[in-house]
């Protein structure tokens, strides 16, 4: 008895078409993944550039704590982070650095009559808050804060133990990164 011959050519064509469809789907998935990784890498690169620029700007702003145009009363970090851009434009010192626009404010914290610098003057504590924005997209922003010591008044009377401190940055932190 003879078995009817299956159409092998038709089966081979269907098999090749199925494999081509599977390879096309895998290729599309790989291209989508590569595109996604490229976007993430670009965002990390922009964030890294912004971080380096912001730290440089903050370091320069720490030297300019005496500018009265930048002075504001003591304000919580949370409240500063919630302020709109218009507030920053009205109450801060501003500038541009490469691809970034920045605004900073200085808060005078206190004089410590018992903290003495090597110059014989007391320590004056200030806090600087810096908002850095990408010029092309203001939604990408970074908010940094630092506390600095500058030279205060000539040594007043200290009622507790005198301790030595150093000029410059005492601490820094990122509020929005």
Secondary structure, 3 states (H helix, E strand, C coil): CCCCCCCHHHHHHHHHHHHHHHHHHHHHHHHHHHHHHHHHHHHHHHHHHHHHHHHHHHHHHHHHCCCHHHEECCCCHHHHHHCCHHHHHHHCEEEEECCEEEEEEEEEEEEEEEEECCCCEEEEEEEEEEEEEECCCCCCEEEEEEEEEEEEEECCCCCCCCEECCCEEEEEEEEEC
